[in-house]
Amino acid sequence: MDIKHILLTTDLSEDALRPFTPVLELARELGAKVTVLHVVQDLVVAPHGAPLAPPISAPNLSAVIESAERQLTEQCAGMEVAKAVISHENPAKGVVAYAVENGVDLIALSSHGRTGFRRFALGSVAENVLRHSPIPVLSFHRPEE
């Protein structure tokens, strides 16, 4: 397997930092490029009072993206990586689409390890990426406490 481009995902939380060090070391050993990706969830809705109108993005989506770009820059300070922030209705599908469109050879992500109701209510981006990606996925699970 020839790995030249690794996609490292982040939700900008502390948990998302878990794979950064090992992935950057792997990339250095392989001579691979690393792109750190954050997906802003675009919650499209029907305009108020017009239920038959086509769905639109939230009016503050560009401000949310700008804020995410600033946070991503802070999170990646001192790292030699490319950075990307995209918006997508479904974060997992956004990760997979970005990876396919940009010739990524490996996706690396952390799992929050949610179970029970929290997993049901919040879903699992990591699990959905694992299930739907045609590209190999390296998942970093939360350590046992």
Phi, psi and omega in degrees: 000124181260110183255112180247342183217119179249132175259118180252118184265154177214143171256013177073013177267171176296321179301327182291343180283343184311314182276353187304305184298308180296325180291319178294323176294316177300315180298319179298315180296324182271349186069032183264152174279144176240131172243128176262124185242135169239133178252120174274125180286123180265100181274090181284140182221160174287140179301142181302128177082002180224069186298340180266355178288153179296147180299149178231159177285160176300144184295339182260018183302318181295325177292322178295319179295316179299319178296317179296322178297319177296315180296320179295320177299318177295316183294331183259012182306131178082000180258141176269083181221157169274152181234144178214139172235127178232166173243145180202149179297327182234112184305319180296315178295327177296319178298311182296316180298316179299315181299315181295314183293336186249017174063038180284141180260340182206135176253130177241134181209162176255153177249136179282345178073030179290146176224170175060221185298321181300320179292318179298314184286319186263343181075182179223105177298316181303313181297318180293323175296314179303319183287327190249356184276130173280355182257141179304143182237132176252116184251133178252110183276157176295133179296150177296139179256000000 
